[in-house]
Amino acid sequence: MTLRSRMIMTLAAVTALALGSGFAAVAFTFGRLQRAQLDTELLAVARDEAREAPGNGLSFSSRPGPAASDIGAMSEYGVIFDETGAVITATAPFDRIPPPARARTASSGTFFDFKAGDAHLRGVVVDIPGHAGKRMLIAASQDDLDGDEAFLFRAMVLAFALAVLSSAMIGGWRANVLTADHAAIASVVRRVAAGDLSARLAISTKDVQMAQLARDVNDMVTQINTLVGAQSRFLAHAAHELRSPLTKLYGELQQALRKPRDAEGYRRGIAEALEATRRLNHLADDLLALARAKPVGVEGAAVDERVAVASIVESAVELVQEEARARNVRIDVIGGNEAVRGRASDLARMVRNLVENAVEHSPSDSHVSVKWQIRARSGATPRDGEQGINADGDALEISVRDAGDGVPEAERDKIFEPFFRGPRPRKTHRPGTGLGLGIAREIARAHGGDLVVDAPSEGDPRRGATFRATIAKLAGS
């Protein structure tokens, strides 16, 4: 069963239940009021007849029957019984049809319905004053009441049918409007599932929730398209980066087997093969580091441990010092005794990647600065040396500044993409994997922060780029 059919059936069923319950209550109340009016008039007439019967020789008067009808008084039917239940006097139709047996035993003031031939009657039994054991049955026809109830029933059935039909038609129209939007969404989702990432929704509706859902679906498809594109580019770049050292390694090994060499030739070949292997190993490590980065605290993520910032910066700088000395670049370290929560090896790798990038892009006889401090996220003044988790949501900031040419504005977002290669010429003799900054950013994000590159301050004569990594999880002393 389709969603449209279920909506129509649900609306029709709810309408039918509500109207049916309401009409049943109206019919029941109407019937009770009509009978209550008849009973009141019938009992008044019966008591008057019973009071006057002894003076009329235990017979009935010629007064009109109960005035319980909109068109006037009803016909009166009566029977007078003696002490044994025998009939003393009877009006038509009881002069030819036996009265109901119940009338002989019913207590005074009891109302009941019965049939007398084709007539549908309602009667009441009363005692005749001054004549012990003698009783009187006064009855009146219910044809007018039955006619009113039948008319009301037919009117309610007609109204019920029209209401249910109208609700079904309105429900069908509304269901068409709603399901059309759902059908459009389902169609786009199926196209996306089939691989068409250009599919988008163009729903013009006044339904705020449906419009928001359409926007959410479009945003989701756009995000999927971006992720798939990034994945494709990542795989292509990874294959390209792997191909170069693999080709080098394969060529050296092939040459070694193809023709004999002297010891020096073999040594050079092995050295070339080792360099290619080193590059492969370095690339594999970077790929694993990029894939491993997850938010601290989730399953499979980095271990949440207390890490002294000075310690991770010291270990990271130590790994880069040899290259810095070779390039005559000084590394300045400025910071206090702050601590964060996270994994020391990942945080050290983040700092090392940033420092390596800074050293590679700095000219000879220059310096790289590494500085960390507590900075208020709200933009308040940094508080150097402060420790602990601050109530205003502060974070640790590690900034690394080089002395290079800076990062052009068009590249400030792209440089964090894996394998990104800008148009600028390399400033290093040793090509990297193109993953260092991407890994650093993922590690920062895994620790609740981020990594950005600053735009140069207007009027600042100094050259270079400043990378700022934030760590959200601070640790007390």
Secondary structure, 3 states (H helix, E strand, C coil): CCHHHHHHHHHHHHHHHHHHHHHHHHHHHHHHHHHHHHHHHHHHHHHHHHHHCHHHCCCCCCCCCCCCECCECCCEEEEEECCCCCEEEECCCCCCCCCCCHHHHCCCCEEEEEEECCEEEEEEEEECCCCCCCEEEEEEECHHHHHHHHHHHHHHHHHHHHHHHHHHHHHHHHHHHHHHHHHHHHHHHHHHHCCCCCCCCCCCCCCHHHHHHHHHHHHHHHHHHHHHHHHHHHHHHHHHHHHHHHHHHHHHHHHHHHCCCCHHHHHHHHHHHHHHHHHHHHHHHHHHHHHHCCCCCCCCCCCCEEEEHHHHHHHHHHHHHHHHHHCCEEEEEECCCCEEEECHHHHHHHHHHHHHHHHHCCCCCEEEEEEEEEECCCCCCCECCCCCCCCCCCEEEEEEECCCCCCCHHHCCHHHCCCCCCCCCCCCCCCCCCCHHHHHHHHHHHCCCCEEECCCCCCCCCCCCEEEEEECCECCC
